Amino acid sequence: MCYKIKNDYIIFTIILITILFLSLSWNYIRLPFHNISYTDSYLIANKINANDDTLRYLIFVGTPLFLYTFLNIFFNSKKFSLNLSKISQFKQESFFNYKAKVIVLLLIFYIILEFILSPYNNFGFYPPIDTLHDGDYLTPLINYSITGGLWTSSLSVHGGADFIYQILFWKLTGLKTIGSAKLFLPVLIFIIKIFSLILSYQFTKLTLLNKNGKIFFFGVFSIFLISLSNYSAPTNYSPISYRDIFTVIFLIFFIEIQLTNKNRYWLHFFLCLTTFTSFIFHFDSGVYLYLILILYTIQLIILKSYKDFLFIYCVIFFCWLVFALVFGLNEVKEFFDNFFSIVGTMDRAHGLIYPTPFFSIGEGSGTRATRAILLQILASILILKSVFSNESKYPKNYKIIFIFLMILCLLVFKNALGRSDHYHIRMATDMQLIIIAFYFLNYTIKKINIFLIASNFSSSLLSFIPFVFILFIFFNIYEKPNLKTFNNFNNNFQKYIKSNDIEFINLNSSNSKNLSKFLLEYEYLTKNQNCVQNFTNDLVLSYLLKKQSCTKYFSPWLASSKINQLKHVEKLKIINPNFIIYESPNFTIDNIKNISRLKIVNSYIIKNYSSYRSLYGYKILKKNEF
């Protein structure tokens, strides 16, 4: 026992020294930078290769994990093996008794109460228009409303989530308003919280605890998962954000597939459908889930489950065939054009440098960045230990689930490497937090159970602890429930979704009055122009003017690649708008104007347009008359 502890001490000492050395080497790990003349961004201005942080991440996280595995094989060869044990006959214990049902009912009631009382869901007031983030989905919405096109009319930053949700809620409510469009976010978060209960149930199956221990785990872990998502709007950067809804559903089906031999065709069908839908709605999470699905099909080949393998790829083909038949080949083509455009340019156009671990603590996002990347290593080590330790009592199929969870955890952290600010780093920490919480809570419950038994207390006391936690969160909800809040909820909700646009322009905002005046005057100025050519980051202007964007590049900075800029210019030549909104008094991404981000497009504009007038801080250009 002492020998093993000594070896473990040596292993972790070596790993800690390695991590410190890698932190010192962080800024020296760099790829060649190739100067780009047709666009500008934060990374380009600082002559940084957009793939530097990805390489640093692979080395910083990969090296300790490799050392942990190698050193354990070297020092603890009898306790650590890369050969997974044979599948053990594990009898799944049914723990979902009346106590678990009561916990579920209490948590659902809490979720409903939280939805009603959340400050973000207070439909009695109108939040200010975020001209950038609200414009991400409102302008594609007006483009679709006028043209009937999806990706053919809008180059979206996230995928179909930028217009499909909003189209759905417009149809469901029968109202084409901002309030109706904004409903997608609170509804999606509410659904995620409900699915979090199911995901908690799936994780509870993996604990190997006794029945009372499982009840305790399920209750506390459910509360933890629910707390990872919140209703913040219009940006939603909680660890489990609205973008993660398909990841949560995917994990539910994936864990079930690994645990059972029943209904496999249906489970595989919904697993593929979830992956496909995720890719349509969210490019990033869709790619991560497709990679996991591909790795899973490799597992099926190893297990000689050829029927399941063929069935999965047939379902994938069927999904894409239906998509092409429903939306048309042109939409499919533009979808992939949109996807590859975002993949190829987003990190370079929108990227920030990931803070150096340890040495950036106390500076900007440095503390969160250091904690997040260390938790990546910790989560992975916990999984490696539970999978490859010969002392682990987990059966093989459980270990396979853990391996896939680790891979997904490593993949989703890419979101923190692309835009390394406080918000995106937090959003990329969901899987690591879930994994660490799973092992920590599992270990804690085992220790508590042992203590209760040793103290001659009944272990059934464990199953009552979640009720205490639930009562605690009820008393710490946003505000104390009152009849007025509930009585006004429906009236406020109806008023919210029926209100006109001007009521969503916050009167306390410094530029709101100017924005209202600008919209009136610009609408009169361009009464003979049926589209809006906007060269600013006030993406919401097309929606507020109730006109489609002149090109699908309604968000100009997304079209920073040379190919997209040339396409943008060709569209401008064809449409030939009389006026262009050239500059705005509002937010500029990374303080880099679009005239620098789109130098080719700007060159065409300044050759063919001249300054016309300034309207309340908005600079308007008019086409030259030759």
C-alpha positions in Angstrom: 0.0 0.0 0.0 2.8 2.4 0.9 4.6 1.4 -2.3 1.6 2.3 -4.3 1.2 5.6 -2.6 4.9 6.4 -3.2 4.5 5.6 -6.9 1.4 7.8 -7.1 3.3 10.6 -5.4 6.1 10.3 -8.0 3.6 10.2 -10.9 1.7 13.3 -9.9 4.9 15.2 -9.0 6.3 14.6 -12.5 2.9 15.6 -14.0 2.8 18.9 -12.0 6.4 19.7 -12.9 5.5 19.0 -16.6 2.5 21.3 -16.4 4.6 24.1 -14.9 7.2 23.7 -17.6 4.5 23.7 -20.3 3.1 26.9 -18.9 6.6 28.5 -19.2 6.8 27.2 -22.8 3.2 28.3 -23.7 4.1 31.5 -25.6 7.0 29.8 -27.4 4.7 27.3 -29.0 3.9 29.1 -32.3 3.1 28.2 -35.9 4.4 30.3 -38.8 2.3 33.4 -39.5 1.5 34.2 -43.1 0.6 37.9 -43.7 -2.9 38.5 -45.1 -3.5 41.7 -47.0 -7.2 41.5 -47.8 -8.6 41.5 -44.2 -7.7 42.4 -40.7 -8.5 41.0 -37.2 -7.1 41.0 -33.7 -4.9 37.9 -34.5 -3.7 39.3 -37.8 -2.9 42.7 -36.3 -0.7 40.9 -33.7 0.7 38.5 -36.3 -0.6 35.4 -34.6 -1.5 32.1 -36.4 -5.1 31.2 -35.6 -4.1 27.6 -34.9 -1.5 28.5 -32.2 -3.9 28.0 -29.3 -5.1 24.7 -30.6 -1.6 23.4 -30.9 -0.8 24.7 -27.4 -3.9 23.0 -26.0 -3.0 19.7 -27.6 0.5 19.8 -26.1 -0.5 21.3 -22.7 -3.3 18.8 -22.1 -2.0 15.8 -24.2 1.4 15.6 -22.5 0.2 15.2 -18.9 -2.4 12.6 -20.0 0.3 10.7 -21.9 2.7 10.8 -19.0 -0.1 9.7 -16.6 -0.8 6.7 -18.7 2.9 5.8 -19.4 4.1 6.3 -15.8 1.2 4.2 -14.4 2.1 1.4 -16.8 5.8 1.7 -15.7 5.3 2.2 -12.0 2.0 0.5 -11.4 2.0 -2.2 -14.0 0.1 -4.6 -11.8 -2.6 -2.0 -11.0 -2.9 -0.3 -14.4 -3.5 -1.9 -17.8 -4.6 -0.6 -21.2 -6.5 -3.9 -21.8 -10.1 -3.3 -20.8 -11.5 -6.1 -18.6 -14.0 -8.5 -20.1 -17.6 -7.4 -20.0 -18.8 -8.3 -16.5 -22.4 -9.4 -15.9 -23.7 -6.3 -14.3 -27.3 -6.4 -13.1 -28.7 -3.0 -13.3 -30.4 -2.1 -10.1 -33.8 -0.4 -10.2 -33.6 2.6 -8.0 -36.5 4.7 -9.4 -38.8 4.2 -6.4 -41.4 6.6 -4.9 -38.6 8.7 -3.3 -37.0 9.3 -6.8 -40.4 10.1 -8.2 -41.1 12.7 -5.5 -37.6 14.3 -6.2 -38.5 14.5 -9.9 -41.8 16.2 -9.2 -40.2 18.6 -6.8 -37.5 19.5 -9.3 -40.0 19.9 -12.2 -41.9 22.3 -10.0 -38.7 24.1 -9.2 -37.9 24.4 -12.9 -41.3 25.8 -13.6 -41.0 28.3 -10.7 -37.6 29.3 -11.9 -38.8 29.9 -15.4 -41.6 32.2 -14.1 -39.5 34.1 -11.6 -36.2 34.5 -13.6 -35.4 38.2 -14.2 -34.7 37.3 -17.8 -38.2 35.9 -18.3 -39.9 38.9 -16.7 -42.1 39.7 -19.7 -43.3 42.8 -17.9 -40.4 44.9 -19.2 -38.5 45.2 -22.5 -34.7 44.6 -22.5 -32.7 46.9 -24.8 -32.0 45.8 -28.3 -28.6 44.3 -28.7 -27.9 45.6 -32.2 -25.2 42.9 -32.8 -26.5 39.7 -31.1 -30.2 40.2 -31.6 -29.4 41.0 -35.2 -27.8 37.6 -35.6 -31.2 36.0 -35.7 -33.6 38.9 -36.5 -32.2 39.9 -39.8 -32.0 36.3 -41.1 -35.6 36.0 -39.9 -36.8 39.0 -42.0 -34.7 37.7 -45.0 -36.6 34.4 -44.8 -39.9 36.1 -44.3 -39.4 38.1 -47.6 -37.5 35.7 -49.8 -38.4 32.3 -48.4 -34.7 31.4 -48.4 -32.7 30.1 -45.5 -28.9 29.8 -46.1 -29.5 31.2 -49.6 -30.6 34.5 -48.1 -28.3 34.7 -44.9 -24.8 33.6 -44.1 -25.3 32.7 -40.4 -22.7 32.6 -37.7 -24.0 29.6 -35.8 -26.1 27.6 -38.3 -29.9 27.0 -38.6 -30.4 28.1 -35.0 -30.1 31.7 -36.3 -33.5 31.5 -38.0 -35.2 28.1 -37.7 -36.2 28.5 -34.0 -37.5 32.0 -34.7 -39.5 30.9 -37.8 -41.0 28.1 -35.7 -42.1 30.5 -32.9 -43.5 33.0 -35.4 -45.7 30.2 -36.8 -46.7 28.9 -33.4 -47.8 32.3 -32.1 -49.0 33.6 -35.4 -47.2 36.9 -34.6 -44.2 38.3 -36.5 -42.8 40.3 -33.6 -39.5 40.6 -31.8 -41.1 39.3 -28.6 -42.4 36.2 -30.4 -38.9 35.6 -32.0 -37.2 36.0 -28.6 -39.3 33.2 -27.0 -36.9 30.6 -28.4 -34.3 31.2 -25.8 -36.3 30.8 -22.5 -38.2 27.8 -24.0 -35.0 26.0 -25.1 -33.4 26.6 -21.7 -36.5 25.3 -20.0 -36.4 22.2 -22.2 -32.7 21.7 -21.4 -33.4 21.7 -17.7 -36.1 19.0 -18.1 -33.7 16.9 -20.2 -31.1 17.4 -17.5 -33.2 15.3 -15.2 -33.2 12.5 -17.7 -29.4 12.9 -18.2 -28.9 12.8 -14.5 -30.9 9.5 -14.4 -28.6 8.1 -17.1 -25.5 9.1 -15.2 -27.0 7.6 -12.0 -27.0 4.2 -13.7 -23.2 4.4 -14.0 -22.5 4.9 -10.3 -22.5 1.3 -8.9 -24.0 2.6 -5.7 -26.7 0.9 -3.7 -30.3 1.9 -4.0 -30.2 4.6 -1.3 -26.9 5.9 -2.7 -28.4 6.2 -6.2 -31.3 8.2 -4.8 -28.9 10.6 -3.2 -26.8 10.8 -6.3 -29.7 11.4 -8.6 -31.2 14.2 -6.5 -28.0 16.1 -6.0 -26.6 15.6 -9.5 -29.9 16.7 -11.0 -29.7 20.0 -9.0 -26.2 20.4 -10.2 -27.1 19.9 -13.9 -30.1 22.2 -13.7 -27.8 24.9 -12.2 -25.4 24.7 -15.2 -28.0 26.5 -17.5 -29.5 29.9 -17.0 -31.9 32.2 -18.9 -29.4 35.0 -19.6 -30.2 36.8 -22.9 -29.7 37.7 -25.7 -26.2 36.1 -25.3 -26.3 32.8 -23.4 -22.9 31.7 -22.2 -23.7 29.5 -19.2 -21.8 26.1 -19.1 -24.9 24.4 -20.6 -26.2 27.0 -23.0 -29.1 26.7 -25.5 -26.6 25.5 -28.0 -26.0 22.3 -25.9 -29.6 21.0 -26.1 -28.7 18.4 -28.8 -25.5 17.4 -26.9 -27.6 16.6 -23.8 -30.1 14.6 -25.9 -27.3 12.8 -27.7 -25.7 11.7 -24.4 -29.0 10.4 -23.1 -29.4 8.1 -26.1 -25.7 7.2 -26.3 -25.5 6.0 -22.7 -28.7 4.0 -23.1 -27.3 2.3 -26.2 -24.2 1.3 -24.3 -26.2 -0.1 -21.4 -28.9 -2.1 -23.1 -29.5 -4.4 -25.9 -33.2 -3.5 -26.2 -34.7 -1.2 -28.9 -31.3 -0.7 -30.5 -32.6 0.3 -33.9 -34.9 3.0 -32.5 -32.1 4.2 -30.2 -29.7 4.4 -33.1 -32.3 6.1 -35.3 -32.8 8.9 -32.7 -29.0 9.1 -32.0 -28.4 9.8 -35.7 -31.3 12.1 -36.0 -30.1 14.1 -33.0 -26.6 14.3 -34.5 -27.9 15.4 -37.9 -30.2 18.0 -36.3 -27.4 19.4 -34.2 -25.3 19.9 -37.2 -28.1 21.7 -39.0 -28.7 24.0 -36.1 -25.2 24.5 -34.6 -22.1 23.9 -36.7 -19.7 23.5 -33.7 -21.7 21.0 -31.6 -22.8 19.2 -34.8 -19.2 18.5 -35.7 -18.3 17.3 -32.3 -21.3 14.9 -32.2 -20.6 13.6 -35.7 -17.0 12.8 -34.6 -18.3 10.9 -31.6 -20.8 9.1 -33.8 -18.0 8.1 -36.3 -15.9 6.8 -33.5 -18.8 4.8 -32.2 -19.3 3.2 -35.6 -15.6 2.2 -35.4 -16.5 0.5 -32.1 -19.3 -1.3 -33.8 -16.9 -2.6 -36.4 -14.6 -3.9 -33.7 -17.5 -5.6 -32.0 -18.6 -7.0 -35.4 -22.0 -5.3 -35.1 -22.2 -4.8 -38.9 -26.0 -4.5 -39.0 -25.9 -1.6 -36.5 -23.0 0.0 -38.5 -24.9 -0.2 -41.8 -28.1 1.0 -40.2 -26.5 4.1 -38.7 -25.0 5.2 -42.1 -28.3 4.5 -43.8 -30.1 6.7 -41.3 -27.5 9.5 -41.9 -28.0 9.2 -45.6 -31.8 9.2 -45.2 -31.7 12.4 -43.1 -29.6 14.3 -45.7 -31.8 13.0 -48.5 -35.0 14.2 -46.7 -33.2 17.6 -46.0 -32.4 17.9 -49.7 -35.9 17.0 -50.9 -37.6 19.3 -48.4 -35.4 22.4 -48.8 -33.8 21.8 -52.2 -30.3 21.2 -53.5 -29.6 24.9 -53.6 -30.2 25.3 -49.9 -28.0 22.2 -49.2 -25.2 23.7 -51.3 -25.5 27.1 -49.5 -25.6 25.3 -46.2 -22.2 23.7 -46.8 -20.9 26.9 -48.3 -21.9 28.6 -45.0 -20.4 25.8 -42.9 -17.0 25.8 -44.6 -16.9 29.6 -44.6 -17.4 29.7 -40.9 -14.9 26.9 -40.2 -12.3 28.4 -42.5 -12.4 32.0 -41.2 -14.1 32.2 -37.8 -11.0 31.6 -35.6 -8.9 34.1 -37.7 -11.7 36.7 -37.8 -13.1 36.4 -34.3 -10.2 34.8 -32.3 -8.5 36.0 -29.2 -5.3 34.7 -27.6 -5.9 32.1 -24.9 -4.4 33.4 -21.7 -1.2 31.7 -20.6 -2.0 29.2 -17.8 -0.9 30.4 -14.3 1.0 33.5 -15.6 -2.2 35.3 -16.6 -4.0 34.8 -13.3 -5.6 38.1 -12.2 -5.5 39.6 -15.7 -8.8 39.6 -17.7 -9.9 36.0 -18.3 -6.6 34.6 -17.0 -7.9 33.0 -13.8 -10.9 31.3 -15.6 -8.6 30.2 -18.4 -6.1 28.6 -16.1 -8.8 26.8 -14.0 -10.6 25.6 -17.2 -7.6 24.0 -18.8 -6.5 22.4 -15.5 -9.9 21.0 -15.0 -9.6 19.5 -18.5 -6.6 17.5 -17.4 -8.2 16.6 -14.1 -11.4 15.3 -15.7 -9.4 13.2 -18.2 -7.2 11.7 -15.5 -10.3 10.7 -13.5 -11.6 8.9 -16.5 -8.3 7.3 -17.3 -8.0 6.0 -13.7 -11.5 4.6 -13.7 -11.1 2.9 -17.1 -7.6 1.4 -17.0 -7.1 0.8 -13.3 -7.4 -2.9 -12.5 -9.0 -2.0 -9.2 -11.9 -0.4 -11.0 -15.1 -2.3 -10.6 -16.8 -0.7 -13.6 -17.8 -3.2 -16.4 -16.4 -2.7 -19.9 -19.4 -1.0 -21.4 -19.4 1.6 -18.6 -15.7 2.2 -19.3 -16.4 2.7 -23.0 -19.0 5.4 -22.1 -16.4 7.1 -19.9 -13.8 7.1 -22.8 -16.4 8.7 -25.1 -17.2 11.3 -22.5 -13.5 12.2 -22.2 -13.2 12.5 -26.0 -16.2 14.8 -26.1 -14.9 16.8 -23.2 -11.6 17.4 -25.1 -13.4 18.3 -28.3 -15.9 20.8 -27.0 -13.1 22.9 -25.4 -12.3 24.0 -28.9 -15.0 26.7 -28.3 -12.7 28.2 -25.7 -9.7 28.2 -28.0 -11.5 30.1 -30.9 -12.8 33.0 -28.9 -10.8 33.0 -25.6 -12.8 35.5 -23.6 -14.5 35.0 -20.2 -17.8 34.0 -21.7 -16.7 31.4 -24.3 -14.3 29.8 -21.9 -17.1 29.3 -19.4 -19.4 27.9 -22.1 -16.7 25.3 -23.0 -16.5 23.9 -19.4 -19.8 21.9 -19.4 -18.4 18.4 -19.9 -15.4 18.8 -17.6 -17.7 20.0 -14.8 -20.1 17.1 -15.4 -17.3 14.5 -15.3 -15.6 15.9 -12.2 -19.0 16.3 -10.4 -19.8 12.7 -11.3 -16.7 11.3 -9.7 -16.6 13.6 -6.8 -20.2 13.0 -5.8 -19.9 9.3 -6.4 -16.8 9.1 -4.1 -18.4 11.3 -1.5 -21.6 9.2 -1.3 -19.5 6.0 -0.9 -17.6 7.6 2.0 -20.8 8.8 3.7 -22.4 5.4 3.3 -19.4 3.7 4.9 -19.5 6.2 7.8 -23.2 5.6 8.3 -22.7 1.9 8.4 -19.8 2.1 10.7 -21.8 4.4 13.0 -24.7 2.0 13.1 -26.9 4.5 11.2 -29.2 3.3 8.5 -27.9 4.1 5.0 -31.4 5.0 4.0 -30.7 8.4 5.5 -28.7 9.1 2.3 -31.9 9.1 0.2 -33.4 12.0 2.3 -30.5 14.4 1.8 -31.6 15.5 -1.7 -34.9 16.7 -0.2 -32.9 19.1 2.0 -30.9 20.3 -1.0 -34.1 20.9 -2.9 -35.7 22.8 0.0 -32.5 24.9 0.2 -32.7 26.0 -3.5 -36.4 26.8 -3.2 -35.5 29.3 -0.5 -32.7 30.7 -2.6 -34.7 31.2 -5.8 -34.5 34.6 -7.5 -37.3 36.1 -5.4 -40.0 34.9 -3.1 -43.0 33.7 -5.0 -46.0 35.9 -4.7 -49.5 35.9 -6.2 -48.9 39.1 -8.1 -46.1 37.6 -10.0 -48.1 34.6 -11.1 -51.3 36.6 -11.8 -49.4 39.0 -14.1 -47.4 36.4 -15.9 -49.9 35.6 -18.6 -50.9 39.3 -19.2 -47.2 40.3 -19.3 -46.4 37.4 -21.7 -49.3 38.3 -24.1 -48.2 42.0 -24.1 -44.6 41.0 -24.6 -45.1 38.9 -27.8 -47.6 41.4 -29.3 -45.6 44.6 -28.7 -44.2 46.5 -31.7 -40.5 47.0 -32.4 -40.2 50.5 -30.9 -41.1 49.2 -27.5 -38.0 47.0 -27.5 -35.7 50.0 -28.0 -34.7 50.8 -24.5 -35.5 54.5 -23.8 -32.7 54.6 -21.2 -30.1 53.7 -23.8 -27.9 56.6 -24.8 -28.5 56.0 -28.5 -32.1 54.7 -28.5 -33.7 58.0 -29.4 -31.2 58.6 -32.2 -31.8 55.0 -33.4 -35.5 55.6 -33.6 -35.0 58.9 -35.5 -32.5 57.2 -37.8 -34.9 54.4 -38.7 -37.6 56.9 -39.7 -35.4 59.1 -41.8 -33.5 56.3 -43.5 -36.7 54.5 -44.3 -37.9 57.7 -46.1 -34.6 58.2 -47.8 -34.6 54.6 -49.2 -38.3 54.3 -49.9 -37.5 53.2 -53.5 -34.8 50.7 -52.4 -36.2 47.3 -51.5 -33.2 46.1 -49.5 -30.8 47.4 -46.9 -27.1 47.3 -47.6 -25.5 47.5 -44.1 -21.8 47.6 -43.7 -21.8 48.0 -39.9 -22.1 45.7 -37.0 -25.7 47.0 -36.2 -27.0 43.7 -37.7 -30.6 44.4 -36.5 -31.1 47.4 -38.8 -32.5 45.3 -41.7 -35.1 43.8 -39.4 -36.1 47.1 -37.9 -36.5 48.7 -41.4 -38.5 45.6 -42.4 -36.4 45.1 -45.5 -34.2 42.2 -46.5 -30.4 42.6 -46.6 -29.2 43.3 -50.1 -26.8 40.3 -50.0 -26.7 37.2 -47.7 -23.7 38.8 -46.0 -25.9 40.8 -43.6 -23.2 40.3 -41.0 -20.3 41.8 -43.0 -17.4 40.7 -40.7 -18.3 37.0 -41.4 -17.4 37.4 -45.0 -13.8 38.2 -44.4 -12.3 35.5 -46.6 -11.1 36.5 -50.0 -13.7 34.3 -51.8 -16.6 35.7 -49.8 -15.4 39.2 -50.3 -15.3 38.7 -54.1 -18.8 37.1 -54.0 -20.0 40.0 -51.9 -18.7 42.5 -54.5 -20.4 40.5 -57.3 -23.7 40.7 -55.5 -23.3 44.4 -55.0 -22.7 44.9 -58.7 -25.8 43.0 -59.5 -28.1 44.6 -56.9 -26.5 48.0 -57.3 -28.1 49.6 -54.1 -28.3 53.4 -54.1 -27.4 53.8 -50.4 -25.1 52.0 -48.0 -25.1 52.3 -44.2 -21.3 52.7 -43.9 -20.5 53.5 -40.3 -22.4 53.2 -36.9 -21.9 54.9 -33.6 -22.4 51.6 -31.8 -20.3 48.6 -30.9 -17.4 47.5 -33.1 -16.1 44.0 -32.7 -12.6 44.0 -31.2 -12.4 47.7 -32.2 -11.7 46.7 -35.8 -14.1 48.3 -38.3 -15.4 46.4 -41.3 -13.5 48.7 -43.6 -10.4 46.9 -42.4 -12.0 43.5 -42.1 -13.3 43.6 -45.7 -10.7 45.5 -47.6 -11.7 44.1 -51.0 -15.4 45.0 -50.4 -14.5 48.4 -49.0 -12.3 49.2 -52.0 -15.2 48.6 -54.3 -17.5 50.7 -52.1 -15.2 53.8 -51.9 -14.7 53.7 -55.7 -18.4 53.6 -56.4 -20.0 55.5 -53.5 -19.5 58.9 -51.9 -20.3 60.3 -48.5 -24.0 61.5 -48.6 -24.9 62.5 -45.1 -24.7 61.6 -41.4 -27.8 60.6 -39.6 -27.5 60.6 -35.8 -24.1 59.1 -35.9 -24.7 56.7 -38.9 -22.7 57.6 -42.0 -24.6 57.1 -45.2 -23.0 56.6 -48.7 -24.7 57.2 -52.0 -23.9 55.6 -55.3 -21.9 57.8 -57.7 -23.6 59.0 -60.8 -21.5 58.5 -63.9 
